[in-house]
Amino acid sequence: MKKYTLGAASLMAIAAISLAGCTNSEQASTSSSASAASSAASSAAESASSSAQTPDADHALSLVDGVVRASTEGKNMTAGFGTIHNNTDKDINIVAVSSDDIKANRFELHEVVNGVMRQKEGGFIIPAHGDLKLQPGGNHFMFMELTEPVKAGDDVDLKVTLSDGSTVDFDNVPVRTFGSGDEDYGDIHNDHSNGTDENAHH
């Protein structure tokens, strides 16, 4: 009888140990799953935060107060102005400009140096979180060899190509008539760098 009692006690002890072992194992498994879920949630949050801080290509640049000059009779070229803002934490290099709405054979990036207009070597650099002003007598978009007039009152879409091959669209840029001689750009461009009369080139 004592042997039976001892055997039963031993079995009970073994069962208790086994039960305790299962409980600990389940707890470890649950703890591991919770840890993995927490880690995944943390990674997702970090990824979302990173995406929020890095604008996609379409929002890397903004054109503020953009305007295209209406073409004038007898001249087959015109220009685009405004302030380009860099929304990223890296410098951005614009190497080309184009437009489906402006019918021209040549689209170029220009600068004016000592009163002489010329293509901008290396394109336009917009510093991180900085601005580049496009204005008469300075940097500007140039549309040459027009095959159709660019009419005041229209809106045009512009596309710039960056040095990495990506593109950014500037939509609904208004076309306006500028005064001849002493150009009147309203509230957009009143700074005539170097006293250059853009009409001499456009």
N, C-alpha and C positions, 0 to 999 in steps of 0.2 A: 504494500500500500504506500509506503514511504517513497518507493521508487516511482510509483505512478504520480504521487503528489509532486515530487521533485521534477518529474518529466513535464507535468502540466505547467509548473512554474517556469521551467526553462522555455517551454513553447510560448508562454505568455510574454516572457522577457524578449524572446526573439521577435515575436510579432510586434511588440512595442518598438523595438529597435528598427525593424523594417518600416513600420509606419512613420517613425520619426525621420528615417532616411528619405522616404518618399516626400514627406512634407518639406524637408529641407531642399530636396531636388526641385520640387515644384516652385518653391520660393525663389530659388536661384534662377530657374527658367523664366519666371515672371519678371524678376528683377532685370535679367538680361534683355528681355523683350522691351521692357519699359525704357531701358537705357538706349537700345537701338532706335526706338521710336523717337525719343528725345533728340538723339543725334541727327536723325533724318530731318526732323522739324527744324533743327538749328541750321542744317545745311541749306534747306529750302529757303529759310529766312535770309541767310547770307546771300544766296543767289538772287533773291528778289531785291534785296538792298543794293547789290552790285548792279543789277539791271536798271534800277531806278536812278542810280548815280551816273550811268553811262548812256547818254542819248543815242538813239539809233541814227543811221546816216541821214534820214530825212529831217531830223530835228537838230543836227549838229550845228547848223548855221541858220540865222534869221536875217532877212533883209528888212531893215527899218526905214520908213519914208522912201521906199523905192519909187523911181519914176523913170520913164523912157521918154526922150524928147521926140515929139512929132517931127516927121521929116518935112522939109520945105521944098517947094518947087525948084527944080533945077539942081538939086543936090541929092546924091544917091547914097548918103550915109547918115547915121544918127548915133546916139549914145544912150547909155543907161547909167543912172546914178543912185545913190542911197548910202546907207550905213550897214555894213555886214557885221553881225555879231556872232562870235564864236561861243557856243553854249557848252563846250567841253573843256576838259583840263589839259588839252594838248593843242599845240599849234596846228593850224590847218592850212594847207597849200592849195589854192585854186589854180588850176592850170588851163582851163578852157571854159567858155561860155557858149550857149547855143539857145535856140528858140524855134519851136514849130510855128509860132504865131508871127514871127518877123521873117519876111521873105528876103533873105540876103545870101550872097555867095560867100561872104567872109564874116566870121565872128572872132573878135580879137580882144585881148586884155591890153589896155593902153595906160601909159603914164605921160605926163607933160614935164619935160625937163628944160629949163631955160627957155620956156616959150615954145619948145618944139615937141610935138606929139610923136610918140613912138611906142612900139610893142614893149610890154613889160617882161623883161628877161626873168625866167623862173616863175612867172605868175605872181599872184597875190598871196601874201602870208598874213593870216589873221591869227594873232596871238591867243593863247589859251584864255578864255573868259574875257577876251578883249574885242576891240572893234577895228574895222578898216573903213575909212570914209571914201566913197567914190564921189567925185565932184569935178566940175569944170576947172581946168587948170591943174588937175591932179590925176589920180588913178580913176579909171572909168571903164565900163564895158563899151566896146565899139562894134557897130553893125555896119558893114560896108558892102558896096555893090548891091544896093537894094533893087529887087525886081518888082516890088510893089510898095506903094506909100505906107508909112506908118502913121495912122490917123489919130489925131487928138480925140479923146473921149473913149477910145478903146482900152481894153485891158489885155495884157499879154503875159504869158507864162515864160519864165526864164529857167534854164537848167545850167548849173555849173558842175564841172568835172573836177574832182580832187586828185591829188597826186597818187593816191592809192587805187585809183580807178573807179571809186564810188561816185555817185552823183547826188546832188541836192537840188530840189525844185523850189523856185520862188514863184508862187502863183499870184495871178491877178495884179500884176504891176501896172499902174495907170500910165497912159500915154498923155502927155500934156504939151501944149505949145509954149515955147519960151520966147520972151521978147528978143528982138534983134538988137545988135549992138550991146547995150548995157542989159545983159540978160536978167530977166526977172523970174526967179524960181519960187516965188511965194515965200513960205516959211520953211521950205526944204533946204535950199542951198543959197546962202547969201555970201559965202566966202569965195572970192575970186582970187585964188592963189596966183601970185606972180603977175596979177593983172591980166592974165591971159584971156583973150576973147575966144571962146570955143567955136564961135561961128567961123573963125578963120580956118578951122579944120573940118567943120561939119557942114 
